[in-house]
Amino acid sequence: RALKEDEKRIFREEIPRRKDFRNTLTFTIDPADAKDFDDAISFRALPVSSNQSPVFQIGVHIADVSFFVRENTTLNSEARERGFSVYLVDRTIPMLPEALSNDLCSLNPDEDKFAFSAVFEINEKAEVLSRWFGRTVIRSVKRFTYENAQEVIDAKTGALSEELLTLNRLAKIMQEKNRKAGAIDFAQDEVKFELDKDGWPVRVYKKPHLQTHKLIEEWMLLANREVAEFLSHARPPADRRAGEKQKSKAPVLYRIHDLPDSDKITELALFVRALGHHLPITGKSVTGKDLQQLFKKIEGSAEEALIKTTALRSMSKAIYSTKNIGHFGLAMPFYTHFTSPIRRYADLLIHRMLAGHLHGEKMDEQEWSEYERLAAHITEKEIAAAEAERESVKIKKVEYMSERVGQEFSGVISGVTEWGVYIEENDTKAEGMAALRNFGDDFYSLDEKHYCIVGARSKKKYSLGDKVRFKILSADTERKTLDYQIV
């Protein structure tokens, strides 16, 4: 009770220091099972004269985690060590305690909440006319799921339909601008699991692709880009005493994505050619527009997922760095992570950097070096979190298939080796090995150059991307492996 009273007092004292958006229409759009809401959107049509085109004030409001998680605290040390929330199939390992992530920081509806906001004035062409960054207090009036919001957009009527339709229209314009700049869409099917009370998978289904996912993604991309650009051009206040030790620019933790390695692109081009397609290469490497052209040609084909997966593996890894080289995949010269501080420590750091600049704080050489070290640390944590999430999905796929041994399924050959072929099942995306020793009709060997196996007598081929029927021979939940047999 005393703690609650302290919270109320702190809130009362803090509110006057912030820009008040509680009377501006604000709402959230999140997955149906979300418990923490770290971003909200506000919308206001600005008054213009009758002969002027409409102008909108769009706010991207992000949970102000940095207000609650202060530097040099145990809470901050633990968040820094974790780096990320880890989303396993059957549980979440949060970066922050649930009292913060699901309550104090979360932008829950019908509650006054503290946010760090990026507010833009935008015209009908989705051009940013002005931007403002700062700490705010907001009040969300509606919690949409992606499905709820999509229904409103599709029906063109319902709660906040005018606002959602306008935001969606502007998001589509921004998406097209990014595409023309060379942004690459690697989006592929993701699977979701329905678990029983013991955590065993009883249903596997593909996550639907909704326009509302793109809507939110585009507004988050805008905020991340604009914050990065703002900070990259920012200068700390002059301090003659600092001499050479004073940095000429404010610190920025960029999200960077390097150009792909030329050797890997050459391998990718050969791989794509073996599947009957062509990857155009501009100059010595590949551009985003080259990949766009390829993805458009293979859209809907049996090889689409396989080629996209291989192309993604050919790319450089996006990392965090204090040295900016731009983001190849997004075709943006400046990019950072600002919009998810509840689940990513990098975003929390960016909030502190932005707040520090807005408050005129200075940084010495030692602090700058610490940010460079943190960039490497967070990148390592991201890789570990992603691997844990992949393994979690793989385990559940094997568990699901283990109860279907002997059943037949349809799939696509996703890999070829000298000992067999890998097959990915169409619906669950569960990958298994069809060993050559189980091919009873002929003796098959690998044709590495053409990504296929060939029968010695019949010359029958099984190639990458081929559609096949197979049955499950066995499933090993300990080793996380599946054995298939082509039928």
DRENDO-1510 file (C-alpha; in Angstrom, 1 decimal, always signed):
<recs>
REC; n; res; u; v; w
REC; 1; ARG; +0.0; +0.0; +0.0 .
REC; 2; ALA; +2.8; +2.4; +0.9 .
REC; 3; LEU; +4.5; +1.5; -2.4 .
REC; 4; LYS; +1.3; +2.4; -4.3 .
REC; 5; GLU; +1.1; +5.7; -2.5 .
REC; 6; ASP; +4.7; +6.4; -3.5 .
REC; 7; GLU; +4.0; +5.6; -7.1 .
REC; 8; LYS; +1.0; +8.0; -7.1 .
REC; 9; ARG; +3.1; +10.8; -5.6 .
REC; 10; ILE; +6.0; +10.2; -8.1 .
REC; 11; PHE; +3.5; +10.3; -11.0 .
REC; 12; ARG; +1.9; +13.5; -9.7 .
REC; 13; GLU; +5.2; +15.2; -9.4 .
REC; 14; GLU; +6.4; +14.0; -12.8 .
REC; 15; ILE; +3.4; +14.9; -15.0 .
REC; 16; PRO; +4.0; +18.7; -15.1 .
REC; 17; ARG; +7.5; +18.0; -16.5 .
REC; 18; ARG; +6.0; +16.2; -19.6 .
REC; 19; LYS; +4.0; +17.2; -22.7 .
REC; 20; ASP; +0.4; +16.1; -22.1 .
REC; 21; PHE; -1.1; +14.0; -24.8 .
REC; 22; ARG; -3.9; +12.5; -22.7 .
REC; 23; ASN; -6.6; +14.5; -24.6 .
REC; 24; THR; -5.1; +13.3; -28.0 .
REC; 25; LEU; -6.7; +10.2; -29.4 .
REC; 26; THR; -4.3; +7.3; -28.7 .
REC; 27; PHE; -4.6; +3.5; -29.1 .
REC; 28; THR; -2.5; +0.4; -29.3 .
REC; 29; ILE; -2.4; -2.5; -31.8 .
REC; 30; ASP; -0.8; -5.7; -30.6 .
REC; 31; PRO; -1.1; -9.5; -30.8 .
REC; 32; ALA; -4.1; -11.0; -29.1 .
REC; 33; ASP; -1.9; -12.7; -26.5 .
REC; 34; ALA; +0.3; -9.7; -25.8 .
REC; 35; LYS; +0.7; -8.8; -22.1 .
REC; 36; ASP; +3.1; -5.9; -22.5 .
REC; 37; PHE; +2.2; -2.9; -24.7 .
REC; 38; ASP; +5.4; -0.9; -25.4 .
REC; 39; ASP; +4.1; +1.2; -28.3 .
REC; 40; ALA; +0.9; +3.3; -29.0 .
REC; 41; ILE; -0.2; +5.6; -31.8 .
REC; 42; SER; -1.9; +8.9; -31.5 .
REC; 43; PHE; -3.8; +10.6; -34.3 .
REC; 44; ARG; -5.0; +14.2; -34.8 .
REC; 45; ALA; -6.0; +16.0; -38.0 .
REC; 46; LEU; -4.5; +19.5; -37.8 .
REC; 47; PRO; -6.6; +22.5; -38.7 .
REC; 48; VAL; -5.8; +23.9; -42.2 .
REC; 49; SER; -7.4; +26.4; -44.5 .
REC; 50; SER; -9.9; +25.3; -47.1 .
REC; 51; ASN; -7.4; +25.5; -49.9 .
REC; 52; GLN; -4.7; +23.4; -48.1 .
REC; 53; SER; -4.1; +19.7; -48.2 .
REC; 54; PRO; -4.7; +17.8; -45.0 .
REC; 55; VAL; -2.0; +17.6; -42.4 .
REC; 56; PHE; -1.9; +15.0; -39.6 .
REC; 57; GLN; -0.1; +14.9; -36.3 .
REC; 58; ILE; +0.9; +11.3; -35.7 .
REC; 59; GLY; +2.5; +10.3; -32.4 .
REC; 60; VAL; +4.6; +7.2; -31.9 .
REC; 61; HIS; +4.5; +6.8; -28.2 .
REC; 62; ILE; +6.9; +4.3; -26.6 .
REC; 63; ALA; +6.9; +3.1; -23.0 .
REC; 64; ASP; +9.2; +5.3; -21.0 .
REC; 65; VAL; +11.2; +2.4; -19.5 .
REC; 66; SER; +14.2; +4.7; -18.8 .
REC; 67; PHE; +12.2; +6.6; -16.3 .
REC; 68; PHE; +11.7; +3.5; -14.2 .
REC; 69; VAL; +15.0; +1.7; -15.0 .
REC; 70; ARG; +17.8; +4.0; -13.9 .
REC; 71; GLU; +21.5; +3.7; -14.6 .
REC; 72; ASN; +23.7; +2.2; -11.8 .
REC; 73; THR; +20.9; +0.1; -10.3 .
REC; 74; THR; +20.6; -3.6; -9.9 .
REC; 75; LEU; +17.5; -3.5; -12.1 .
REC; 76; ASN; +19.5; -1.9; -14.9 .
REC; 77; SER; +22.4; -4.4; -14.5 .
REC; 78; GLU; +20.1; -7.4; -14.8 .
REC; 79; ALA; +18.4; -5.9; -17.9 .
REC; 80; ARG; +21.8; -5.1; -19.5 .
REC; 81; GLU; +23.0; -8.7; -18.8 .
REC; 82; ARG; +19.9; -10.2; -20.3 .
REC; 83; GLY; +19.8; -7.8; -23.3 .
REC; 84; PHE; +16.5; -9.1; -24.7 .
REC; 85; SER; +13.3; -10.8; -23.7 .
REC; 86; VAL; +13.3; -14.3; -25.0 .
REC; 87; TYR; +10.1; -15.6; -26.5 .
REC; 88; LEU; +10.0; -19.4; -26.3 .
REC; 89; VAL; +7.0; -21.3; -27.6 .
REC; 90; ASP; +5.8; -22.2; -24.1 .
REC; 91; ARG; +7.0; -19.3; -22.0 .
REC; 92; THR; +8.6; -15.9; -22.1 .
REC; 93; ILE; +11.8; -15.0; -20.3 .
REC; 94; PRO; +11.4; -11.3; -19.8 .
REC; 95; MET; +14.2; -8.7; -19.8 .
REC; 96; LEU; +12.4; -6.8; -17.1 .
REC; 97; PRO; +10.3; -7.9; -14.1 .
REC; 98; GLU; +6.6; -8.4; -15.0 .
REC; 99; ALA; +5.7; -5.7; -12.5 .
REC; 100; LEU; +7.4; -3.3; -14.9 .
REC; 101; SER; +6.8; -4.9; -18.3 .
REC; 102; ASN; +3.2; -5.8; -17.8 .
REC; 103; ASP; +2.1; -3.0; -15.5 .
REC; 104; LEU; +4.1; +0.1; -14.7 .
REC; 105; CYS; +5.7; +0.6; -18.1 .
REC; 106; SER; +3.1; -1.1; -20.3 .
REC; 107; LEU; +0.8; +1.3; -22.2 .
REC; 108; ASN; -2.4; -0.3; -20.9 .
REC; 109; PRO; -5.7; +1.2; -22.0 .
REC; 110; ASP; -7.6; +3.7; -19.8 .
REC; 111; GLU; -4.6; +4.4; -17.6 .
REC; 112; ASP; -2.3; +7.5; -17.5 .
REC; 113; LYS; +1.1; +6.3; -18.7 .
REC; 114; PHE; +4.6; +7.8; -19.2 .
REC; 115; ALA; +6.0; +7.6; -22.7 .
REC; 116; PHE; +9.0; +8.7; -24.7 .
REC; 117; SER; +7.4; +10.0; -27.9 .
REC; 118; ALA; +8.3; +10.8; -31.5 .
REC; 119; VAL; +5.6; +13.1; -32.9 .
REC; 120; PHE; +5.4; +14.0; -36.6 .
REC; 121; GLU; +3.4; +16.4; -38.7 .
REC; 122; ILE; +2.8; +14.5; -41.9 .
REC; 123; ASN; +1.0; +15.5; -45.1 .
REC; 124; GLU; -1.2; +13.4; -47.5 .
REC; 125; LYS; +2.0; +12.2; -49.4 .
REC; 126; ALA; +3.4; +10.8; -46.1 .
REC; 127; GLU; +6.1; +13.5; -46.1 .
REC; 128; VAL; +7.4; +14.4; -42.7 .
REC; 129; LEU; +6.9; +18.2; -42.3 .
REC; 130; SER; +8.2; +18.4; -38.7 .
REC; 131; ARG; +9.3; +16.2; -35.9 .
REC; 132; TRP; +9.4; +16.5; -32.1 .
REC; 133; PHE; +10.9; +14.1; -29.5 .
REC; 134; GLY; +10.3; +14.2; -25.8 .
REC; 135; ARG; +8.8; +12.7; -22.7 .
REC; 136; THR; +5.0; +12.6; -22.5 .
REC; 137; VAL; +2.1; +11.4; -20.5 .
REC; 138; ILE; -0.6; +9.6; -22.6 .
REC; 139; ARG; -3.8; +7.7; -22.1 .
REC; 140; SER; -4.7; +4.9; -24.6 .
REC; 141; VAL; -8.5; +4.7; -25.2 .
REC; 142; LYS; -8.5; +1.5; -27.1 .
REC; 143; ARG; -6.6; -1.8; -27.2 .
REC; 144; PHE; -6.8; -3.3; -30.7 .
REC; 145; THR; -5.6; -6.7; -31.6 .
REC; 146; TYR; -4.2; -6.9; -35.2 .
REC; 147; GLU; -7.3; -8.9; -36.1 .
REC; 148; ASN; -9.7; -6.3; -34.6 .
REC; 149; ALA; -8.0; -3.4; -36.4 .
REC; 150; GLN; -7.9; -5.4; -39.7 .
REC; 151; GLU; -11.7; -6.0; -39.5 .
REC; 152; VAL; -12.3; -2.3; -39.0 .
REC; 153; ILE; -10.1; -1.4; -42.0 .
REC; 154; ASP; -11.7; -4.1; -44.2 .
REC; 155; ALA; -15.2; -3.0; -43.3 .
REC; 156; LYS; -14.3; +0.7; -43.4 .
REC; 157; THR; -16.5; +1.2; -40.4 .
REC; 158; GLY; -16.3; +0.7; -36.7 .
REC; 159; ALA; -14.3; +2.0; -33.8 .
REC; 160; LEU; -11.7; +4.6; -34.9 .
REC; 161; SER; -12.3; +3.6; -38.6 .
REC; 162; GLU; -11.4; +7.0; -40.0 .
REC; 163; GLU; -8.1; +7.2; -38.1 .
REC; 164; LEU; -7.2; +3.6; -38.9 .
REC; 165; LEU; -7.9; +4.0; -42.6 .
REC; 166; THR; -5.8; +7.2; -42.8 .
REC; 167; LEU; -2.9; +5.6; -40.9 .
REC; 168; ASN; -3.1; +2.6; -43.2 .
REC; 169; ARG; -3.2; +4.7; -46.3 .
REC; 170; LEU; -0.1; +6.7; -45.2 .
REC; 171; ALA; +1.7; +3.5; -44.1 .
REC; 172; LYS; +1.2; +2.0; -47.6 .
REC; 173; ILE; +2.7; +5.2; -49.2 .
REC; 174; MET; +5.7; +4.9; -46.8 .
REC; 175; GLN; +6.1; +1.2; -47.6 .
REC; 176; GLU; +6.1; +1.9; -51.3 .
REC; 177; LYS; +8.7; +4.7; -50.8 .
REC; 178; ASN; +10.9; +2.3; -48.9 .
REC; 179; ARG; +10.5; -0.3; -51.6 .
REC; 180; LYS; +11.5; +2.1; -54.3 .
REC; 181; ALA; +14.6; +3.0; -52.2 .
REC; 182; GLY; +15.6; -0.7; -52.3 .
REC; 183; ALA; +14.2; -2.1; -49.0 .
REC; 184; ILE; +14.0; -5.9; -49.1 .
REC; 185; ASP; +11.0; -7.8; -47.8 .
REC; 186; PHE; +12.3; -11.2; -46.5 .
REC; 187; ALA; +8.9; -11.9; -44.9 .
REC; 188; GLN; +8.1; -15.6; -44.8 .
REC; 189; ASP; +5.5; -17.9; -43.2 .
REC; 190; GLU; +5.9; -18.3; -39.4 .
REC; 191; VAL; +4.2; -21.0; -37.5 .
REC; 192; LYS; +2.3; -20.7; -34.2 .
REC; 193; PHE; +1.5; -23.5; -31.8 .
REC; 194; GLU; -1.6; -24.3; -29.7 .
REC; 195; LEU; -0.5; -26.1; -26.6 .
REC; 196; ASP; -2.4; -28.2; -24.1 .
REC; 197; LYS; -2.2; -27.6; -20.3 .
REC; 198; ASP; +1.0; -29.6; -20.2 .
REC; 199; GLY; +2.7; -27.6; -22.9 .
REC; 200; TRP; +2.4; -30.2; -25.6 .
REC; 201; PRO; +1.6; -29.0; -29.1 .
REC; 202; VAL; -1.9; -30.0; -30.3 .
REC; 203; ARG; -2.1; -27.7; -33.3 .
REC; 204; VAL; +0.4; -26.0; -35.6 .
REC; 205; TYR; -0.8; -23.2; -37.9 .
REC; 206; LYS; +0.7; -20.5; -40.0 .
REC; 207; LYS; +0.6; -17.0; -38.6 .
REC; 208; PRO; -1.6; -14.8; -40.8 .
REC; 209; HIS; -0.1; -11.9; -42.8 .
REC; 210; LEU; -2.3; -8.9; -42.1 .
REC; 211; GLN; -2.0; -5.3; -43.4 .
REC; 212; THR; -2.2; -4.1; -39.8 .
REC; 213; HIS; +1.1; -5.8; -39.2 .
REC; 214; LYS; +2.6; -3.7; -42.0 .
REC; 215; LEU; +0.7; -0.6; -40.7 .
REC; 216; ILE; +2.4; -0.8; -37.3 .
REC; 217; GLU; +5.8; -1.8; -38.8 .
REC; 218; GLU; +5.9; +1.2; -41.0 .
REC; 219; TRP; +5.2; +3.7; -38.2 .
REC; 220; MET; +7.8; +2.0; -36.0 .
REC; 221; LEU; +10.3; +2.1; -38.9 .
REC; 222; LEU; +9.7; +5.8; -39.3 .
REC; 223; ALA; +10.3; +6.5; -35.6 .
REC; 224; ASN; +13.5; +4.5; -35.5 .
REC; 225; ARG; +14.8; +6.2; -38.7 .
REC; 226; GLU; +13.9; +9.7; -37.6 .
REC; 227; VAL; +15.5; +9.2; -34.1 .
REC; 228; ALA; +18.7; +7.9; -35.7 .
REC; 229; GLU; +18.9; +10.7; -38.1 .
REC; 230; PHE; +18.2; +13.3; -35.5 .
REC; 231; LEU; +20.9; +12.0; -33.1 .
REC; 232; SER; +23.4; +11.5; -35.9 .
REC; 233; HIS; +23.3; +15.2; -36.7 .
REC; 234; ALA; +23.1; +16.3; -33.1 .
REC; 235; ARG; +26.1; +18.0; -31.4 .
REC; 236; PRO; +26.7; +18.0; -27.7 .
REC; 237; PRO; +26.9; +21.5; -26.0 .
REC; 238; ALA; +30.4; +23.1; -26.4 .
REC; 239; ASP; +32.7; +22.6; -23.5 .
REC; 240; ARG; +36.2; +24.3; -24.0 .
REC; 241; ARG; +37.6; +22.5; -20.9 .
REC; 242; ALA; +37.0; +19.1; -22.5 .
REC; 243; GLY; +39.5; +19.7; -25.3 .
REC; 244; GLU; +40.1; +16.7; -27.6 .
REC; 245; LYS; +38.4; +14.3; -25.2 .
REC; 246; GLN; +35.0; +15.8; -26.0 .
REC; 247; LYS; +33.3; +14.0; -28.9 .
REC; 248; SER; +32.1; +16.2; -31.7 .
REC; 249; LYS; +28.8; +14.3; -32.0 .
REC; 250; ALA; +26.3; +12.9; -29.6 .
REC; 251; PRO; +26.5; +9.1; -29.1 .
REC; 252; VAL; +24.3; +6.9; -31.2 .
REC; 253; LEU; +23.8; +3.2; -31.0 .
REC; 254; TYR; +23.0; +2.4; -34.6 .
REC; 255; ARG; +21.4; -0.7; -36.0 .
REC; 256; ILE; +23.6; -1.3; -39.0 .
REC; 257; HIS; +23.4; -3.9; -41.8 .
REC; 258; ASP; +26.4; -4.2; -44.1 .
REC; 259; LEU; +26.5; -5.0; -47.8 .
REC; 260; PRO; +26.5; -8.8; -48.4 .
REC; 261; ASP; +29.7; -10.6; -49.1 .
REC; 262; SER; +30.4; -10.8; -52.8 .
REC; 263; ASP; +31.4; -14.5; -52.7 .
REC; 264; LYS; +28.1; -15.4; -50.9 .
REC; 265; ILE; +26.2; -13.5; -53.6 .
REC; 266; THR; +28.0; -15.4; -56.3 .
REC; 267; GLU; +27.0; -18.6; -54.6 .
REC; 268; LEU; +23.4; -17.4; -54.2 .
REC; 269; ALA; +23.2; -16.5; -57.9 .
REC; 270; LEU; +24.4; -20.1; -58.9 .
REC; 271; PHE; +21.9; -21.6; -56.5 .
REC; 272; VAL; +19.1; -19.5; -57.9 .
REC; 273; ARG; +20.1; -20.4; -61.4 .
REC; 274; ALA; +20.1; -24.1; -60.5 .
REC; 275; LEU; +16.4; -23.7; -59.5 .
REC; 276; GLY; +15.6; -22.2; -62.9 .
REC; 277; HIS; +15.6; -18.5; -62.0 .
REC; 278; HIS; +17.9; -15.5; -62.4 .
REC; 279; LEU; +19.4; -13.1; -59.9 .
REC; 280; PRO; +20.4; -9.9; -61.6 .
REC; 281; ILE; +23.6; -8.5; -60.0 .
REC; 282; THR; +24.3; -4.7; -60.2 .
REC; 283; GLY; +28.1; -4.2; -60.3 .
REC; 284; LYS; +30.2; -6.4; -58.0 .
REC; 285; SER; +27.4; -7.1; -55.5 .
REC; 286; VAL; +23.6; -7.2; -55.3 .
REC; 287; THR; +21.3; -4.3; -54.6 .
REC; 288; GLY; +18.0; -4.3; -52.7 .
REC; 289; LYS; +16.3; -3.7; -56.1 .
REC; 290; ASP; +18.0; -6.8; -57.6 .
REC; 291; LEU; +16.6; -9.0; -54.8 .
REC; 292; GLN; +13.1; -7.3; -55.1 .
REC; 293; GLN; +13.1; -8.2; -58.8 .
REC; 294; LEU; +14.0; -11.8; -58.0 .
REC; 295; PHE; +11.4; -12.1; -55.2 .
REC; 296; LYS; +8.7; -10.7; -57.5 .
REC; 297; LYS; +9.4; -13.4; -60.1 .
REC; 298; ILE; +9.3; -16.3; -57.7 .
REC; 299; GLU; +6.2; -15.1; -55.8 .
REC; 300; GLY; +3.8; -18.0; -55.3 .
REC; 301; SER; +6.3; -20.6; -56.7 .
REC; 302; ALA; +7.3; -23.8; -54.9 .
REC; 303; GLU; +10.8; -22.5; -54.5 .
REC; 304; GLU; +9.8; -19.1; -53.0 .
REC; 305; ALA; +10.4; -19.9; -49.4 .
REC; 306; LEU; +13.6; -21.8; -50.2 .
REC; 307; ILE; +15.1; -19.0; -52.2 .
REC; 308; LYS; +14.2; -16.4; -49.7 .
REC; 309; THR; +15.7; -18.4; -46.8 .
REC; 310; THR; +18.9; -18.9; -48.8 .
REC; 311; ALA; +19.0; -15.2; -49.8 .
REC; 312; LEU; +18.6; -14.2; -46.1 .
REC; 313; ARG; +21.4; -16.5; -45.1 .
REC; 314; SER; +23.6; -14.9; -47.8 .
REC; 315; MET; +23.1; -11.5; -46.2 .
REC; 316; SER; +25.4; -9.9; -43.5 .
REC; 317; LYS; +24.1; -10.0; -40.0 .
REC; 318; ALA; +22.5; -6.8; -38.7 .
REC; 319; ILE; +24.3; -5.7; -35.6 .
REC; 320; TYR; +24.5; -2.8; -33.1 .
REC; 321; SER; +27.4; -0.3; -33.5 .
REC; 322; THR; +28.4; +3.3; -32.6 .
REC; 323; LYS; +29.8; +3.5; -36.1 .
REC; 324; ASN; +27.2; +4.1; -38.8 .
REC; 325; ILE; +27.3; +2.4; -42.2 .
REC; 326; GLY; +23.6; +2.5; -42.9 .
REC; 327; HIS; +21.1; -0.4; -43.1 .
REC; 328; PHE; +21.3; -2.3; -46.4 .
REC; 329; GLY; +18.2; -4.4; -45.9 .
REC; 330; LEU; +16.0; -1.4; -45.1 .
REC; 331; ALA; +17.7; +0.9; -47.6 .
REC; 332; MET; +18.1; +3.5; -44.9 .
REC; 333; PRO; +21.3; +5.7; -44.3 .
REC; 334; PHE; +20.3; +6.1; -40.6 .
REC; 335; TYR; +18.6; +3.5; -38.4 .
REC; 336; THR; +18.3; +2.5; -34.8 .
REC; 337; HIS; +16.1; +0.7; -32.3 .
REC; 338; PHE; +13.9; +3.1; -30.3 .
REC; 339; THR; +10.4; +1.4; -30.2 .
REC; 340; SER; +10.7; -1.7; -28.0 .
REC; 341; PRO; +12.5; -0.8; -24.7 .
REC; 342; ILE; +10.5; -3.3; -22.7 .
REC; 343; ARG; +12.1; -6.2; -24.6 .
REC; 344; ARG; +15.3; -4.8; -26.0 .
REC; 345; TYR; +18.1; -3.2; -24.0 .
REC; 346; ALA; +19.4; -1.4; -27.1 .
REC; 347; ASP; +16.2; +0.7; -27.2 .
REC; 348; LEU; +16.5; +1.6; -23.5 .
REC; 349; LEU; +20.0; +2.9; -24.3 .
REC; 350; ILE; +18.7; +4.9; -27.2 .
REC; 351; HIS; +16.1; +6.5; -24.9 .
REC; 352; ARG; +18.9; +7.5; -22.6 .
REC; 353; MET; +21.0; +8.9; -25.4 .
REC; 354; LEU; +18.0; +10.9; -26.8 .
REC; 355; ALA; +17.1; +12.2; -23.3 .
REC; 356; GLY; +20.7; +13.1; -22.6 .
REC; 357; HIS; +21.0; +15.1; -25.8 .
REC; 358; LEU; +17.6; +16.9; -25.3 .
REC; 359; HIS; +18.8; +17.8; -21.8 .
REC; 360; GLY; +22.2; +19.1; -23.0 .
REC; 361; GLU; +24.3; +16.4; -21.2 .
REC; 362; LYS; +27.9; +15.9; -22.2 .
REC; 363; MET; +29.8; +12.6; -22.7 .
REC; 364; ASP; +33.5; +11.9; -22.1 .
REC; 365; GLU; +35.8; +9.4; -23.9 .
REC; 366; GLN; +35.2; +6.7; -21.2 .
REC; 367; GLU; +31.4; +6.8; -21.5 .
REC; 368; TRP; +31.7; +6.6; -25.3 .
REC; 369; SER; +33.9; +3.5; -25.1 .
REC; 370; GLU; +31.4; +1.9; -22.8 .
REC; 371; TYR; +28.7; +2.3; -25.4 .
REC; 372; GLU; +31.0; +0.7; -28.0 .
REC; 373; ARG; +31.5; -2.3; -25.6 .
REC; 374; LEU; +27.7; -2.5; -25.0 .
REC; 375; ALA; +27.0; -2.6; -28.7 .
REC; 376; ALA; +29.1; -5.8; -29.0 .
REC; 377; HIS; +27.5; -7.3; -25.9 .
REC; 378; ILE; +24.0; -6.7; -27.0 .
REC; 379; THR; +24.7; -8.1; -30.4 .
REC; 380; GLU; +25.9; -11.3; -28.8 .
REC; 381; LYS; +22.8; -11.5; -26.6 .
REC; 382; GLU; +20.6; -11.1; -29.6 .
REC; 383; ILE; +22.3; -14.0; -31.4 .
REC; 384; ALA; +21.8; -16.2; -28.3 .
REC; 385; ALA; +18.2; -15.2; -27.9 .
REC; 386; ALA; +17.4; -15.9; -31.5 .
REC; 387; GLU; +19.0; -19.3; -31.3 .
REC; 388; ALA; +17.0; -20.2; -28.2 .
REC; 389; GLU; +13.8; -19.1; -29.9 .
REC; 390; ARG; +14.6; -21.2; -33.0 .
REC; 391; GLU; +15.4; -24.3; -30.9 .
REC; 392; SER; +12.2; -23.9; -29.0 .
REC; 393; VAL; +10.2; -23.9; -32.2 .
REC; 394; LYS; +12.2; -26.9; -33.5 .
REC; 395; ILE; +11.4; -28.9; -30.3 .
REC; 396; LYS; +7.7; -28.2; -30.6 .
REC; 397; LYS; +7.7; -29.2; -34.3 .
REC; 398; VAL; +9.3; -32.5; -33.5 .
REC; 399; GLU; +7.0; -33.1; -30.6 .
REC; 400; TYR; +4.0; -32.5; -32.8 .
REC; 401; MET; +5.2; -34.8; -35.6 .
REC; 402; SER; +6.2; -37.5; -33.1 .
REC; 403; GLU; +2.5; -38.3; -32.6 .
REC; 404; ARG; +2.0; -38.7; -36.4 .
REC; 405; VAL; +4.7; -41.3; -37.2 .
REC; 406; GLY; +3.5; -43.4; -40.1 .
REC; 407; GLN; +1.3; -40.7; -41.5 .
REC; 408; GLU; +1.8; -39.1; -45.0 .
REC; 409; PHE; +2.4; -35.4; -45.7 .
REC; 410; SER; +3.3; -33.1; -48.5 .
REC; 411; GLY; +6.5; -31.1; -48.5 .
REC; 412; VAL; +9.3; -29.5; -50.5 .
REC; 413; ILE; +12.9; -30.7; -50.7 .
REC; 414; SER; +14.8; -28.0; -48.8 .
REC; 415; GLY; +18.3; -29.4; -48.9 .
REC; 416; VAL; +20.4; -32.1; -50.6 .
REC; 417; THR; +23.5; -33.9; -49.2 .
REC; 418; GLU; +25.5; -37.0; -50.0 .
REC; 419; TRP; +23.6; -39.0; -47.4 .
REC; 420; GLY; +20.0; -37.8; -48.2 .
REC; 421; VAL; +17.6; -35.0; -48.8 .
REC; 422; TYR; +15.9; -32.6; -46.3 .
REC; 423; ILE; +12.2; -32.1; -46.7 .
REC; 424; GLU; +10.1; -29.3; -45.2 .
REC; 425; GLU; +6.5; -30.1; -44.5 .
REC; 426; ASN; +4.1; -27.6; -46.0 .
REC; 427; ASP; +2.0; -26.6; -43.1 .
REC; 428; THR; +4.1; -27.1; -40.0 .
REC; 429; LYS; +7.4; -26.2; -41.7 .
REC; 430; ALA; +8.9; -29.2; -39.8 .
REC; 431; GLU; +12.1; -30.3; -41.6 .
REC; 432; GLY; +13.3; -33.9; -41.6 .
REC; 433; MET; +15.8; -36.1; -43.4 .
REC; 434; ALA; +15.0; -38.7; -46.0 .
REC; 435; ALA; +18.1; -40.8; -45.9 .
REC; 436; LEU; +19.4; -42.4; -49.1 .
REC; 437; ARG; +19.5; -45.8; -47.4 .
REC; 438; ASN; +15.7; -45.7; -47.4 .
REC; 439; PHE; +15.5; -45.1; -51.2 .
REC; 440; GLY; +14.7; -48.7; -52.3 .
REC; 441; ASP; +14.1; -48.1; -56.0 .
REC; 442; ASP; +17.7; -47.2; -57.0 .
REC; 443; PHE; +21.1; -46.2; -55.8 .
REC; 444; TYR; +21.2; -42.4; -55.6 .
REC; 445; SER; +24.3; -40.1; -55.5 .
REC; 446; LEU; +24.7; -36.4; -55.0 .
REC; 447; ASP; +25.0; -34.1; -58.0 .
REC; 448; GLU; +26.4; -31.1; -56.1 .
REC; 449; LYS; +26.6; -28.8; -59.1 .
REC; 450; HIS; +22.9; -29.1; -59.8 .
REC; 451; TYR; +21.6; -29.4; -56.2 .
REC; 452; CYS; +20.0; -32.8; -56.7 .
REC; 453; ILE; +20.4; -36.5; -56.2 .
REC; 454; VAL; +20.4; -38.8; -59.2 .
REC; 455; GLY; +19.5; -42.5; -59.5 .
REC; 456; ALA; +22.4; -44.6; -61.0 .
REC; 457; ARG; +20.1; -46.9; -63.0 .
REC; 458; SER; +17.0; -44.8; -63.7 .
REC; 459; LYS; +18.6; -41.4; -63.8 .
REC; 460; LYS; +15.6; -40.2; -61.7 .
REC; 461; LYS; +16.3; -36.9; -60.0 .
REC; 462; TYR; +15.2; -35.3; -56.7 .
REC; 463; SER; +16.1; -31.7; -56.8 .
REC; 464; LEU; +15.9; -28.7; -54.5 .
REC; 465; GLY; +12.5; -27.2; -54.5 .
REC; 466; ASP; +10.7; -30.4; -55.8 .
REC; 467; LYS; +7.3; -31.1; -54.3 .
REC; 468; VAL; +7.2; -34.6; -52.7 .
REC; 469; ARG; +4.9; -36.8; -50.7 .
REC; 470; PHE; +6.5; -38.5; -47.7 .
REC; 471; LYS; +5.8; -40.4; -44.5 .
REC; 472; ILE; +7.3; -40.0; -41.1 .
REC; 473; LEU; +9.5; -43.0; -40.1 .
REC; 474; SER; +10.5; -41.8; -36.7 .
REC; 475; ALA; +10.9; -38.7; -34.4 .
REC; 476; ASP; +13.5; -38.2; -31.8 .
REC; 477; THR; +12.5; -35.5; -29.3 .
REC; 478; GLU; +15.8; -35.7; -27.4 .
REC; 479; ARG; +17.9; -35.1; -30.5 .
REC; 480; LYS; +15.2; -32.9; -32.2 .
REC; 481; THR; +15.4; -34.9; -35.4 .
REC; 482; LEU; +12.8; -36.3; -37.8 .
REC; 483; ASP; +13.3; -39.2; -40.2 .
REC; 484; TYR; +11.2; -39.1; -43.4 .
REC; 485; GLN; +10.7; -41.5; -46.4 .
REC; 486; ILE; +9.6; -40.3; -49.8 .
REC; 487; VAL; +6.5; -42.3; -51.0 .
</recs>
